[in-house]
Amino acid sequence: MPAWFRFLLPVLIGATLGAALGYYGQCSSGTCPLTSTWWRGALYGAVLGLLIATGQRSNSPT
């Protein structure tokens, strides 16, 4: 598996799960930062996926 794919996969998974959470768990007042809109949930999920991918990359043997 290419290195860029192993790095990008958690980001894509996080963005997908965050978008689903934002779409189905919408906050009626709009004050919930994670679930106020689907695109904001996708952004938060992508950032969390990026943090996970970065952590995995630093811990993996070379």
Backbone torsions as a table, in degrees:
resi	resn	phi	psi	omega
1	MET	NA	131.4	-179.7
2	PRO	-64.4	152.2	-177.4
3	ALA	-64.5	-37.1	-178.9
4	TRP	-67.3	-30.8	179.3
5	PHE	-71.7	-40.4	177.8
6	ARG	-66.1	-27.7	178.0
7	PHE	-80.7	-37.7	-175.0
8	LEU	-81.8	-27.5	-176.4
9	LEU	-59.8	-48.0	177.5
10	PRO	-63.4	-31.7	178.3
11	VAL	-66.7	-44.4	179.4
12	LEU	-67.0	-40.6	178.3
13	ILE	-64.5	-43.5	178.6
14	GLY	-62.9	-41.6	179.1
15	ALA	-65.7	-39.6	179.6
16	THR	-66.2	-46.6	179.5
17	LEU	-66.7	-38.6	178.0
18	GLY	-65.5	-39.4	177.8
19	ALA	-65.5	-40.6	177.8
20	ALA	-64.5	-41.8	178.1
21	LEU	-64.3	-40.9	178.8
22	GLY	-68.3	-33.3	-178.6
23	TYR	-75.5	-46.3	-175.6
24	TYR	-87.5	-21.0	-177.6
25	GLY	-112.2	42.2	-175.4
26	GLN	-63.0	139.1	178.5
27	CYS	-87.6	131.3	-176.0
28	SER	-71.2	-28.9	-178.6
29	SER	-88.4	-18.9	-179.0
30	GLY	82.2	7.9	-178.5
31	THR	-92.4	-8.1	178.7
32	CYS	-82.9	112.9	-173.5
33	PRO	-66.1	-32.6	-176.8
34	LEU	-80.8	-37.3	-171.8
35	THR	-112.9	17.5	-178.2
36	SER	-72.7	-39.4	176.2
37	THR	-141.0	163.4	-179.1
38	TRP	-69.4	-36.3	-176.9
39	TRP	-74.0	-30.6	175.8
40	ARG	-70.6	-38.4	174.5
41	GLY	-62.9	-38.5	177.5
42	ALA	-65.0	-38.9	179.0
43	LEU	-65.6	-46.8	177.5
44	TYR	-62.3	-41.5	179.0
45	GLY	-64.5	-38.9	178.9
46	ALA	-66.2	-39.2	178.0
47	VAL	-65.5	-42.2	177.3
48	LEU	-64.8	-40.0	176.1
49	GLY	-63.4	-37.5	177.1
50	LEU	-64.0	-41.2	177.4
51	LEU	-64.0	-40.1	177.9
52	ILE	-66.3	-43.6	-179.7
53	ALA	-64.4	-38.0	179.2
54	THR	-67.7	-40.8	177.8
55	GLY	-65.7	-39.5	177.6
56	GLN	-67.0	-36.5	-177.6
57	ARG	-68.3	-37.7	-178.3
58	SER	-75.8	-24.5	-178.9
59	ASN	-92.5	-11.6	-176.8
60	SER	-80.6	141.3	178.5
61	PRO	-69.2	148.2	-177.5
62	THR	-84.9	NA	NA
